[in-house]
Amino acid sequence: MSETDMRAERLKKLERLKEAGMDPYPAISARTATISDFLADFDERMKNGASATLAGRVMSLRGQGGIIFADIFDGSTALTEGGTGRVQTVLQKADMDDAAFILFNETVDAGDFVECTGVAYTTKRGEHSLKVSSWRMLSKSLLPIPTEWYGIKDEELRLRERYLDILLNADMRAMFERKTKFWRAVRDFYLARGFMEVETPTLETSPGGADARPFTTHHNALDIDVYLRISAGELWQKRLLIAGFSKVFEIGRIFRNEGQSREHLQDYTQLESYEAFSDMRAGMKFVQELYRHVVKETYGKYSFKIAEHEVDFADKWPTVDFSDAIRERFGLDPLTATEEDAIQAARDAGVVFGDAPNRARAIDHLWKQIRKSIGGPAFLVGVPVFLEPLAKRSGKNESVVERFQVIIAGSEVGKGYSELNDPLDQRARFEEQQHLRDEGDDEAQRLDLDYVRAMEYGMPPAFGFGVSERLFAFLENKPAHETQLFPLLRPKSGD
């Protein structure tokens, strides 16, 4: 039977419910217990014979003659805690009103939401169930859900009708429960250390805080073009350090108008934090503790298989020097190489450039070829100043910045640095970035004079750190889009 035919049959059942005087979409449920609570107190309920009213979606129906078995699900127990959120209900014609039994049999399908009243009951097979004395429709489904056994096999349909994939796939549902635990663990870690959670603007007149291409939109009331932010308020949070807050963090959505890949999304969640009177060295210890806390709280372990790498967060985290790695691999010193030499080395290594190759992009591409072989966790240090316009120069070598990146499974999964708080140096680096933009590098940062002015009032030394939900995708060993509830897709043809 086609989906159109099945929908037509369900519409007939909808009319049958109405004719019987039952509202197929009531506003109120009379539920007295969740399925989780019902099963937790099952023995006591069996003993005292107390009535309970449960509600949920019918996941499966079985029946013969005068008995019907319907498994209902209400999602009341987290799968990550060992629950299922479902219970078997048993309808026996001999134990309930004939008309009610017949109406259930004639109108209820898998996918419907129903409300059942009855008592705790153990079947001959020992299954904890609800013996139903009365029932009510809460929401009549018009489209059939796939069977749990078969599920949704088409990859695009799984992403497009994600709600069904989550409903039918216990592993998928458990993953998103873990994602909630992941961000809760991050938030708890910061709050326990005295950080204040803040919210900064999503719409900006000048996007900053990262090398990325922004989305542009128009603000009708002000009649100006604005940008969706490309960082979780980096320049705003540093203004808050200037304002006198010493520890701030934000977990929020950011947007980058760039290509898609297994690791990259355009619309995702990012953590950024800033701590006054701290620096990169103290920050490395802080971040190591953060990652270990998050993986232990979320997964109960430290060791993971990510792509072809074995990663153990409990191990010692080594450091990798940026310039040493490039010299050893390509025979090029990134700190002294000319733009011509850097571009040629990158081309020799197989890098394909866009319209505006430059030294910074060339050397960054060389590093990206090296990092693929690093399993980590490890810290990348010694990054050249020309690759990081917002970090403080090293006191030992002014050609590099006090920045580290967390390397996991061949990729950068987190970045922190001693924040640049010299307004004159900041302006000079912004001007260099603006020059690169003017030459065609549309990912270079903009000259933000308003931020420079704020810095001129005085900004304390500070440590800043950021990591996105890419870390969660790595821990799950899945492409980033598969770990999002509703990843962006092109509209279906004809929509």
Backbone torsions as a table, in degrees:
resi	resn	phi	psi	omega
1	MET	NA	134.2	-179.2
2	SER	-73.5	164.0	177.6
3	GLU	-61.0	-37.6	178.7
4	THR	-62.6	-42.6	179.5
5	ASP	-66.8	-41.2	-180.0
6	MET	-65.0	-37.2	178.0
7	ARG	-65.1	-39.9	178.5
8	ALA	-62.3	-39.8	178.5
9	GLU	-64.8	-39.4	-179.5
10	ARG	-70.6	-32.3	175.4
11	LEU	-63.9	-35.1	175.8
12	LYS	-65.4	-39.8	178.3
13	LYS	-66.4	-34.4	176.1
14	LEU	-60.3	-45.2	178.5
15	GLU	-66.0	-35.7	178.0
16	ARG	-62.0	-41.2	177.5
17	LEU	-61.6	-44.5	-179.4
18	LYS	-63.5	-41.7	179.5
19	GLU	-62.6	-32.4	179.4
20	ALA	-80.3	-1.4	178.0
21	GLY	86.4	15.1	179.9
22	MET	-104.7	125.4	177.1
23	ASP	-72.5	118.8	-177.5
24	PRO	-77.4	-8.6	179.6
25	TYR	-139.8	62.4	-179.0
26	PRO	-67.7	155.6	-178.4
27	ALA	-82.8	-22.9	-172.2
28	ILE	-124.7	138.3	171.8
29	SER	-105.5	144.3	179.5
30	ALA	-97.9	22.2	-178.0
31	ARG	-55.2	134.5	179.3
32	THR	-108.2	-13.4	-179.8
33	ALA	-156.0	147.9	170.5
34	THR	-75.6	161.7	177.1
35	ILE	-62.5	-37.3	178.1
36	SER	-60.1	-47.4	-179.8
37	ASP	-67.0	-38.8	179.7
38	PHE	-59.6	-45.6	-178.8
39	LEU	-72.4	-33.2	179.0
40	ALA	-65.2	-34.2	-178.9
41	ASP	-102.8	20.6	-169.7
42	PHE	-58.6	-48.0	-176.9
43	ASP	-61.0	-41.2	179.0
44	GLU	-66.5	-39.1	179.2
45	ARG	-66.4	-38.6	176.6
46	MET	-61.4	-40.0	-175.5
47	LYS	-67.6	-45.3	-174.9
48	ASN	-96.0	-6.6	176.8
49	GLY	66.5	23.1	-177.8
50	ALA	-69.0	141.8	179.3
51	SER	-78.3	147.8	176.6
52	ALA	-137.9	148.4	174.7
53	THR	-116.9	117.3	-179.8
54	LEU	-110.0	156.2	179.0
55	ALA	-139.5	146.4	178.1
56	GLY	175.2	179.2	178.7
57	ARG	-87.0	135.0	176.1
58	VAL	-73.0	116.5	-179.3
59	MET	-94.9	-28.0	177.7
60	SER	-156.3	152.6	-179.9
61	LEU	-131.1	134.2	175.0
62	ARG	-140.3	146.5	179.1
63	GLY	-174.9	157.3	174.7
64	GLN	-154.5	132.3	177.9
65	GLY	59.4	-119.9	-174.2
66	GLY	-96.7	20.8	178.8
67	ILE	-138.7	139.1	179.0
68	ILE	-129.6	134.7	173.6
69	PHE	-110.5	128.0	178.8
70	ALA	-132.0	118.7	174.7
71	ASP	-85.1	126.3	178.3
72	ILE	-117.5	151.8	-173.1
73	PHE	-133.0	132.8	178.2
74	ASP	-126.1	3.5	176.5
75	GLY	66.3	21.1	-173.0
76	SER	-79.5	-13.3	179.9
77	THR	-121.0	130.4	178.2
78	ALA	-68.3	134.1	177.4
79	LEU	-63.6	-32.1	179.8
80	THR	-68.9	-11.9	176.9
81	GLU	-104.9	10.2	174.8
82	GLY	90.4	6.7	-178.9
83	GLY	-98.1	174.4	177.8
84	THR	-124.3	-22.6	-178.7
85	GLY	68.8	22.5	179.8
86	ARG	-136.7	158.5	178.9
87	VAL	-148.9	153.6	175.3
88	GLN	-86.3	131.1	171.4
89	THR	-107.0	144.8	-176.6
90	VAL	-123.0	119.6	177.5
91	LEU	-109.2	118.1	177.4
92	GLN	-115.4	127.4	-176.2
93	LYS	-57.4	-33.6	-177.6
94	ALA	-70.7	-18.8	-174.1
95	ASP	-106.1	5.4	-178.5
96	MET	-147.4	170.8	-179.2
97	ASP	-59.0	131.9	-177.6
98	ASP	-55.3	-46.3	-176.8
99	ALA	-63.0	-38.8	179.7
100	ALA	-66.7	-40.5	178.9
101	PHE	-64.4	-46.2	-178.8
102	ILE	-64.4	-40.6	-180.0
103	LEU	-63.7	-42.0	177.0
104	PHE	-59.7	-48.2	-176.9
105	ASN	-61.8	-34.2	-174.8
106	GLU	-89.9	-19.0	-170.6
107	THR	-122.5	-17.7	-173.8
108	VAL	-90.8	132.9	177.5
109	ASP	-124.2	161.3	170.1
110	ALA	-60.0	132.9	-176.4
111	GLY	108.6	-23.3	178.2
112	ASP	-69.7	150.0	168.9
113	PHE	-97.6	126.1	-178.9
114	VAL	-129.3	162.8	176.7
115	GLU	-122.3	126.6	-176.8
116	CYS	-125.6	132.2	177.3
117	THR	-110.8	135.6	179.8
118	GLY	-179.3	-156.5	-177.9
119	VAL	-127.8	159.6	177.0
120	ALA	-62.7	138.4	-171.8
121	TYR	-152.1	135.0	176.9
122	THR	-106.5	125.4	-179.4
123	THR	-74.5	173.4	178.7
124	LYS	-60.8	-27.0	178.5
125	ARG	-86.1	2.1	177.4
126	GLY	83.8	14.7	-178.8
127	GLU	-84.7	129.6	177.8
128	HIS	-69.6	122.9	-171.8
129	SER	-139.5	176.1	172.2
130	LEU	-115.7	117.6	174.8
131	LYS	-83.3	118.6	-168.8
132	VAL	-88.3	133.9	173.8
133	SER	-106.6	-27.0	176.6
134	SER	-154.3	160.8	-178.6
135	TRP	-149.0	167.3	179.7
136	ARG	-151.6	142.3	175.2
137	MET	-78.3	134.2	175.8
138	LEU	-106.2	-31.3	177.0
139	SER	-162.9	113.1	-179.6
140	LYS	-81.6	121.0	178.8
141	SER	-80.4	141.1	-179.4
142	LEU	-103.8	-20.5	177.1
143	LEU	-112.4	141.0	-178.8
144	PRO	-77.3	136.4	172.9
145	ILE	-85.3	147.4	176.6
146	PRO	-61.3	157.9	177.6
147	THR	-69.7	148.9	179.4
148	GLU	-62.5	-32.6	-178.4
149	TRP	-67.4	-41.7	-176.5
150	TYR	-85.0	-40.5	-179.6
151	GLY	65.4	-157.3	178.5
152	ILE	-112.9	116.1	-175.2
153	LYS	-91.1	-29.4	-178.2
154	ASP	-71.9	123.1	-174.1
155	GLU	-61.9	-45.8	-179.0
156	GLU	-65.9	-39.3	179.5
157	LEU	-65.4	-35.8	177.1
158	ARG	-58.0	-42.0	-179.0
159	LEU	-77.3	-35.1	-176.8
160	ARG	-73.4	-39.7	177.7
161	GLU	-111.0	59.5	-173.3
162	ARG	-58.1	-34.1	-178.9
163	TYR	-59.7	-36.1	177.4
164	LEU	-74.3	-39.0	179.0
165	ASP	-60.5	-42.5	179.1
166	ILE	-67.8	-40.9	-179.9
167	LEU	-61.4	-41.2	-171.8
168	LEU	-94.0	-18.5	-173.9
169	ASN	-109.9	104.3	-177.4
170	ALA	-62.8	-35.5	179.5
171	ASP	-65.7	-39.2	178.8
172	MET	-65.8	-43.7	179.3
173	ARG	-61.7	-42.5	-179.6
174	ALA	-64.9	-35.2	179.5
175	MET	-62.6	-41.6	-179.2
176	PHE	-74.0	-26.0	170.6
177	GLU	-65.4	-39.4	177.0
178	ARG	-65.8	-35.5	-179.8
179	LYS	-64.1	-37.9	175.2
180	THR	-62.7	-43.2	177.9
181	LYS	-63.5	-37.2	179.4
182	PHE	-57.7	-54.1	-177.7
183	TRP	-70.9	-30.7	175.5
184	ARG	-65.1	-39.1	178.7
185	ALA	-65.2	-39.9	176.5
186	VAL	-61.1	-49.8	-177.6
187	ARG	-62.4	-44.5	-179.7
188	ASP	-61.4	-38.3	179.9
189	PHE	-60.3	-46.3	-178.7
190	TYR	-69.8	-44.0	-178.6
191	LEU	-63.5	-36.8	179.9
192	ALA	-66.3	-18.4	-179.1
193	ARG	-106.3	18.3	171.4
194	GLY	82.2	15.5	176.9
195	PHE	-80.5	149.2	176.5
196	MET	-102.0	128.2	178.0
197	GLU	-81.2	133.9	-175.8
198	VAL	-129.1	167.2	173.0
199	GLU	-126.2	128.0	-179.8
200	THR	-118.9	165.6	-172.2
201	PRO	-60.4	141.8	172.7
202	THR	-91.6	-31.8	175.5
203	LEU	-96.4	129.2	-176.9
204	GLU	-131.9	150.0	175.1
205	THR	-84.6	-19.0	176.1
206	SER	-143.8	107.2	-177.6
207	PRO	-71.1	135.2	-178.4
208	GLY	-149.1	175.4	176.6
209	GLY	96.0	0.6	-179.3
210	ALA	-166.2	159.7	171.8
211	ASP	-92.2	97.5	-176.8
212	ALA	-161.6	157.3	179.0
213	ARG	-90.8	123.9	-175.9
214	PRO	-88.0	162.9	166.7
215	PHE	-85.1	141.0	-179.7
216	THR	-114.3	140.6	175.7
217	THR	-142.6	172.9	-177.7
218	HIS	-112.6	132.0	177.8
219	HIS	-93.8	106.5	-172.8
220	ASN	-66.4	-41.7	-175.5
221	ALA	-63.8	-39.8	179.6
222	LEU	-93.3	-9.6	-178.6
223	ASP	55.3	49.3	177.2
224	ILE	-137.2	155.1	170.5
225	ASP	-81.4	139.1	177.1
226	VAL	-131.7	170.0	-176.1
227	TYR	-121.8	144.6	168.7
228	LEU	-77.0	136.4	-170.6
229	ARG	-63.2	148.0	179.2
230	ILE	-107.2	-0.5	172.4
231	SER	-141.5	162.9	-179.0
232	ALA	-83.3	57.9	172.7
233	GLY	75.9	34.3	-177.2
234	GLU	-55.0	-55.1	-176.2
235	LEU	-70.0	-27.0	176.3
236	TRP	-73.3	-42.1	-179.6
237	GLN	-65.1	-34.5	177.5
238	LYS	-71.4	-27.9	170.5
239	ARG	-63.7	-33.0	178.2
240	LEU	-69.2	-30.7	172.2
241	LEU	-64.6	-40.4	176.1
242	ILE	-62.2	-35.6	-178.9
243	ALA	-73.3	-12.0	176.2
244	GLY	113.3	-5.1	173.5
245	PHE	-79.2	131.8	-172.4
246	SER	-96.1	-23.0	-179.1
247	LYS	-140.2	114.1	-178.9
248	VAL	-135.3	152.6	173.8
249	PHE	-151.0	158.0	177.2
250	GLU	-141.3	137.3	170.3
251	ILE	-115.7	110.8	-173.8
252	GLY	-155.6	175.1	-176.5
253	ARG	-84.3	137.6	172.8
254	ILE	-129.1	163.8	-169.9
255	PHE	-138.4	127.1	180.0
256	ARG	-133.3	123.5	-174.4
257	ASN	-86.2	69.2	-173.2
258	GLU	-131.1	-177.1	-177.3
259	GLY	-71.2	158.6	176.5
260	GLN	-97.8	146.2	174.8
261	SER	-155.7	-175.9	177.7
262	ARG	-59.0	-30.8	-175.4
263	GLU	-105.3	-15.6	-170.2
264	HIS	-115.8	135.6	175.6
265	LEU	-126.9	167.7	178.3
266	GLN	-101.4	-13.8	-172.3
267	ASP	-143.5	104.4	-172.5
268	TYR	-155.2	172.1	-176.4
269	THR	-96.5	137.0	-177.1
270	GLN	-131.7	142.6	168.1
271	LEU	-101.1	134.2	167.9
272	GLU	-136.7	141.2	-178.6
273	SER	-142.3	154.5	-178.9
274	TYR	-142.2	132.7	-178.8
275	GLU	-129.3	117.4	178.7
276	ALA	-67.9	149.9	175.8
277	PHE	64.9	23.9	172.6
278	SER	-122.5	174.8	-178.9
279	ASP	-149.0	-176.5	-175.7
280	MET	-59.4	-41.7	-176.2
281	ARG	-66.1	-45.2	175.2
282	ALA	-65.4	-33.5	-179.3
283	GLY	-66.2	-33.1	179.0
284	MET	-62.7	-42.8	177.3
285	LYS	-65.5	-41.6	179.5
286	PHE	-59.7	-46.9	-176.8
287	VAL	-69.1	-38.4	176.6
288	GLN	-59.6	-43.2	177.5
289	GLU	-65.6	-39.2	178.7
290	LEU	-60.2	-50.7	-177.0
291	TYR	-63.3	-43.1	179.8
292	ARG	-63.9	-39.6	177.9
293	HIS	-63.0	-45.5	-174.9
294	VAL	-66.9	-45.4	-177.5
295	VAL	-68.3	-35.4	179.5
296	LYS	-69.7	-43.1	-180.0
297	GLU	-68.0	-34.0	-176.3
298	THR	-84.5	-41.1	-171.8
299	TYR	-117.7	-13.7	-178.5
300	GLY	71.7	22.5	-179.3
301	LYS	-156.4	170.6	178.9
302	TYR	-115.6	-18.2	-174.0
303	SER	-100.5	136.3	-177.1
304	PHE	-140.0	149.4	169.4
305	LYS	-101.3	113.3	-177.5
306	ILE	-124.5	114.8	-172.4
307	ALA	53.3	-125.9	-179.5
308	GLU	-96.0	9.5	-175.5
309	HIS	-104.3	142.2	169.0
310	GLU	-96.9	120.1	-173.7
311	VAL	-120.5	124.6	178.9
312	ASP	-122.8	109.3	-177.1
313	PHE	-70.1	-16.9	179.1
314	ALA	-81.2	-16.1	178.8
315	ASP	-68.9	166.6	172.6
316	LYS	-67.0	138.4	-179.7
317	TRP	-95.5	109.3	178.8
318	PRO	-73.2	165.8	174.3
319	THR	-109.4	145.0	178.1
320	VAL	-121.4	124.8	178.9
321	ASP	-86.3	127.3	-175.0
322	PHE	-57.7	-53.1	-175.5
323	SER	-67.7	-41.2	178.6
324	ASP	-59.5	-42.7	-177.6
325	ALA	-63.6	-41.8	-179.0
326	ILE	-71.7	-38.7	177.3
327	ARG	-61.5	-43.9	-177.7
328	GLU	-67.4	-36.4	-175.4
329	ARG	-85.7	-41.6	-171.5
330	PHE	-117.8	-3.4	-179.9
331	GLY	68.3	25.4	-176.8
332	LEU	-123.6	132.0	175.4
333	ASP	-91.9	109.7	-175.8
334	PRO	-65.1	-19.8	-177.4
335	LEU	-81.0	-25.7	-177.2
336	THR	-117.2	-8.8	-177.0
337	ALA	-62.6	141.7	174.0
338	THR	-75.3	164.8	177.9
339	GLU	-60.9	-40.4	-179.2
340	GLU	-63.2	-44.8	-179.4
341	ASP	-65.3	-40.0	-178.9
342	ALA	-65.2	-44.2	-179.7
343	ILE	-65.4	-41.5	179.8
344	GLN	-65.3	-40.4	178.1
345	ALA	-62.2	-39.6	179.5
346	ALA	-67.8	-41.0	178.7
347	ARG	-64.9	-40.2	177.5
348	ASP	-61.9	-28.5	179.9
349	ALA	-86.5	2.0	176.0
350	GLY	94.9	11.1	-179.8
351	VAL	-75.5	132.4	175.1
352	VAL	-105.4	118.4	-176.7
353	PHE	-90.8	164.0	171.2
354	GLY	-84.0	-146.7	-175.0
355	ASP	-79.0	-19.1	-172.3
356	ALA	-132.5	72.3	177.5
357	PRO	-67.3	144.0	175.9
358	ASN	-148.7	172.3	-175.3
359	ARG	-59.3	-45.1	-176.5
360	ALA	-61.0	-47.2	-178.4
361	ARG	-66.8	-38.2	-179.0
362	ALA	-62.8	-48.4	-177.5
363	ILE	-69.5	-35.3	176.6
364	ASP	-61.8	-40.3	178.7
365	HIS	-66.5	-36.6	177.0
366	LEU	-62.0	-43.1	179.1
367	TRP	-62.9	-40.3	-177.6
368	LYS	-62.6	-27.5	175.7
369	GLN	-72.0	-32.9	179.9
370	ILE	-72.6	-42.7	-170.9
371	ARG	-65.1	-21.3	-177.5
372	LYS	-57.1	-28.4	-176.0
373	SER	-90.2	-2.1	-176.1
374	ILE	-94.4	116.4	-178.8
375	GLY	-77.9	-42.1	179.7
376	GLY	73.5	-169.2	2.0
377	PRO	-65.2	140.4	177.9
378	ALA	-146.3	160.3	176.3
379	PHE	-107.5	125.3	170.6
380	LEU	-87.7	128.0	179.3
381	VAL	-130.9	176.4	175.5
382	GLY	72.6	32.5	-179.4
383	VAL	-75.9	136.3	179.9
384	PRO	-61.4	150.9	179.8
385	VAL	-58.1	-37.8	-174.9
386	PHE	-69.1	-8.6	176.0
387	LEU	-99.9	-4.0	-176.4
388	GLU	-145.2	96.3	-175.9
389	PRO	-79.1	-4.8	-173.5
390	LEU	-116.0	0.5	-178.0
391	ALA	-103.2	153.9	180.0
392	LYS	-72.7	144.0	175.9
393	ARG	-67.0	150.0	177.0
394	SER	-71.0	139.1	176.8
395	GLY	-69.1	-20.7	-179.2
396	LYS	-90.7	-28.4	-178.8
397	ASN	-151.0	107.1	-174.3
398	GLU	-72.0	-3.0	177.1
399	SER	-83.9	-11.5	179.6
400	VAL	-123.1	165.1	-178.7
401	VAL	-111.2	161.0	176.2
402	GLU	-85.7	76.6	-177.7
403	ARG	-134.4	144.8	170.5
404	PHE	-129.8	154.8	170.4
405	GLN	-125.5	141.7	176.8
406	VAL	-83.9	122.6	179.0
407	ILE	-103.5	122.4	177.8
408	ILE	-135.1	126.3	175.3
409	ALA	51.4	43.2	174.8
410	GLY	78.3	15.5	-178.7
411	SER	-142.4	163.0	178.8
412	GLU	-89.9	118.4	-175.1
413	VAL	-130.3	69.1	-179.9
414	GLY	125.2	140.3	-178.2
415	LYS	-144.2	137.0	178.1
416	GLY	-142.8	155.0	176.7
417	TYR	-160.3	163.3	168.5
418	SER	-72.7	118.7	-172.6
419	GLU	-69.2	138.1	174.2
420	LEU	-68.9	123.6	178.6
421	ASN	-125.0	12.9	174.8
422	ASP	-92.1	109.9	-174.5
423	PRO	-65.2	-30.4	-179.8
424	LEU	-71.7	-43.0	176.4
425	ASP	-64.2	-40.5	-179.7
426	GLN	-61.8	-43.3	179.6
427	ARG	-63.6	-42.4	-179.6
428	ALA	-61.9	-39.9	-179.5
429	ARG	-71.8	-38.3	175.0
430	PHE	-60.4	-40.5	-179.4
431	GLU	-65.3	-37.2	176.1
432	GLU	-65.4	-41.3	177.3
433	GLN	-63.4	-41.3	179.5
434	GLN	-64.0	-36.0	176.8
435	HIS	-61.9	-43.5	178.0
436	LEU	-62.3	-38.3	176.8
437	ARG	-62.5	-45.5	-178.1
438	ASP	-63.9	-25.7	178.7
439	GLU	-84.9	-3.9	175.4
440	GLY	119.1	-2.7	178.7
441	ASP	-84.9	95.3	-173.0
442	ASP	-79.8	2.2	173.4
443	GLU	-99.6	-7.5	177.8
444	ALA	-67.7	154.9	-176.3
445	GLN	-79.9	161.9	-176.4
446	ARG	-96.3	156.9	173.4
447	LEU	-74.2	107.6	-177.4
448	ASP	-105.5	90.2	-176.0
449	LEU	-68.9	-29.2	178.4
450	ASP	-64.7	-40.7	178.1
451	TYR	-68.1	-40.6	178.0
452	VAL	-61.2	-40.6	178.4
453	ARG	-61.7	-42.9	177.8
454	ALA	-59.5	-41.5	179.4
455	MET	-63.0	-31.4	-177.7
456	GLU	-68.0	-14.6	173.2
457	TYR	-80.5	-9.0	177.6
458	GLY	108.1	119.6	177.5
459	MET	-124.1	131.5	-177.6
460	PRO	-68.8	156.2	169.7
461	PRO	-58.6	146.0	-172.5
462	ALA	-158.0	159.6	172.2
463	PHE	-111.1	131.5	176.8
464	GLY	-120.8	148.0	-178.2
465	PHE	-146.6	147.1	176.0
466	GLY	-146.3	142.9	173.9
467	VAL	-151.5	144.1	-176.8
468	SER	-105.7	-179.2	177.7
469	GLU	-67.3	-2.9	172.1
470	ARG	-56.9	-35.3	178.1
471	LEU	-58.3	-43.5	178.6
472	PHE	-63.0	-42.8	179.5
473	ALA	-61.0	-39.4	177.9
474	PHE	-64.4	-43.4	-179.4
475	LEU	-63.5	-33.5	177.4
476	GLU	-80.7	-12.3	-177.5
477	ASN	57.9	45.6	-179.5
478	LYS	-132.7	156.9	171.3
479	PRO	-59.0	146.1	-174.0
480	ALA	-56.7	-40.0	-176.0
481	HIS	-66.5	-26.7	179.7
482	GLU	-74.0	-17.0	179.9
483	THR	-97.6	8.1	173.3
484	GLN	-99.2	141.9	179.9
485	LEU	-58.3	-51.0	-177.4
486	PHE	-133.2	81.0	-180.0
487	PRO	-65.6	149.3	-179.2
488	LEU	-68.7	131.6	177.9
489	LEU	-132.1	154.7	172.4
490	ARG	-64.1	145.2	174.5
491	PRO	-58.9	147.3	175.9
492	LYS	-61.9	146.2	178.1
493	SER	-57.3	126.4	-179.6
494	GLY	96.9	-10.5	179.4
495	ASP	-73.8	NA	NA
